[in-house]
Structures are given as structure tokens and as C-alpha cells.
């Protein structure tokens, strides 16, 4: 059975190793599926975050950050600043 757990944009950012503003930009651009709660907060399906991370080969806790290329495709990793 597929997982339907919802997580916040901040939790998605933590799992992806990026800043929350990055996940918010990806959501606004349609690169990361999400929806707003009645209170105006973003929620993302955990499986979508895991799929993005798996597709890119990104490892949480690594010293590199996930980045998306134009068109929303994961582009590998770039050095953390």
C-alpha cells in the first residue's frame, strides 16, 4: 500500500538537504507536487520527496545539496556553501 503521509515544506527541505525557500520555489514552479492547508501551509507527500531524492541519488546528511535543472529535472549535486 503506498504511503500517504504528508509532511511540511520544512520537513521536505530537511530530507532533501535544501533550504525551505528552495522547496517553496519548487512547489510554486510545479516541480514538487504539494497543496495548501486551510491555514495556508504547504504539505507534500513523503513519497514524492523520497522519489525526488531517489531519482537524483541524493543522500541525506551528505555535504552536497540537491539541485534541479531547468525543466524540473534533478541535476545531481553541487557543493554545499
HELIX and SHEET records of a PDB file:
HELIX    1   1 UNK A    9  UNK A   16  1                                   8    
HELIX    2   2 UNK A   20  UNK A   28  1                                   9    
HELIX    3   3 UNK A   46  UNK A   56  1                                  11    
SHEET    1   A 3 UNK A   6  UNK A   8  0                                        
SHEET    2   A 3 UNK A  42  UNK A  45 -1                                        
SHEET    3   A 3 UNK A  35  UNK A  36 -1                                        
SHEET    1   B 2 UNK A  64  UNK A  68  0                                        
SHEET    2   B 2 UNK A  74  UNK A  79 -1                                        
END                                                                             
